[in-house]
Amino acid sequence: MTFSTERRESPPVSPSASAQPAARLESLTGLRWIAAFGVFLSHVSTLLPLPQTDAVFVLGSSGVTFFFVLSGFVLNWTYTAGDRVGAFYGRRFARIWPMLVIGALLPLALQLPDAQGQQATWYVMIAISVVLLLQAWVPTWILGGTSPVTWSLACEAFFYALFPFIAKLTIRRSVRWLGWAAATLVLIGWGIKVWLWQAYPPQAQPSWSDMGGVVFGTYSPIARLWEFLLGVVAAAAVRQGWRSKLGVRSATGLLVAGLFVLWLLRGETWRTLIIYDVLSQVTAPLYALVVVAVAAQDLAGRRSWLGTKPMVALGEWSYAFYLLHFTVLFEIASEVFNRKTIMEFYMTPAEASWVNAGWALLALVITTAICAFFYQFYERPAEKWLRARIGVRRKRQTT
């Protein structure tokens, strides 16, 4: 999602919801790049590992949690009364699908020549599920295929399907009700993780043949819905005029503190694999506070480096960056490490070396350049073309 600069001092809508789009928050676009870069670093730790950085870089995978929270916030922030459900779905389709096709087919085309036996058929089937936004519903496909990052888009599609009905339930609620809803959602997130610990006790070297349940419980749309809803609730509260007492620095400080605690606990068994980790449970509410603080800063008209043109541009490229960064990293890493497969990188980790920093930097530059190109000449034009045909927002009727 992209936003243009528009500053306002007052809440954009009344509790009954306006028929006009809300104020646009440029700084949230800049935040998207930081989250995408965090995910990039988490995959550097797998494909081009650097000495003594794994425990820090792996925290970047919480960038996906940030995207889920931000998605819920932005959708409810821009929600307008009377908007047609079909038009909303059309805009969401126009936003994510054109680039998702590239994110599924490009790595498939690059890795099919090296596929062996039934692996090619497997890759094609998963790519089809990606394009159809179904990948995250099949446990054995969630982390399979030629690009492990695409599962989150199936989650987003599920969230989008529910949103028009959820928004109506939150937009007229009191701030107190929304606060209790947020607390309940956080408890649900922790409840899911505790239940998974009971059903699948954390272990350093699990038997992956029996891990379908815990993978689904960690990555499925159902398991991640609470993060999206947390963003929805936060936006509803801000629309009601609520402002957190935490400024951007304080909210960011809390986030850093939460990540630091997780880093201190890096040796615990439940932190050895992301399927056991509480990274999302810790960071989702903290990300919500950061998003609210940054949004409030923009609404108050205070300048932010996140809203500068370079950061907004990077934020606009971040969707393509998220979809393609793993492919670029993997293609470089597979050459560096003698054509290792994706599964081999995860099952038999590559040797960490500072030499890999140069390769990681090269991957960053190449990915950013590719994504800037795709955004300018494919992603944005395709979105505009589709939105004009299937995503037209109903205009307010005046008498």
Summary of the structure (lengths in Angstrom):
residues: 399
radius of gyration: 20.7
end to end distance: 32.5
largest distance: 70.1
contacts: 1317
relative contact order: 0.18
helix: 72%
strand: 0%
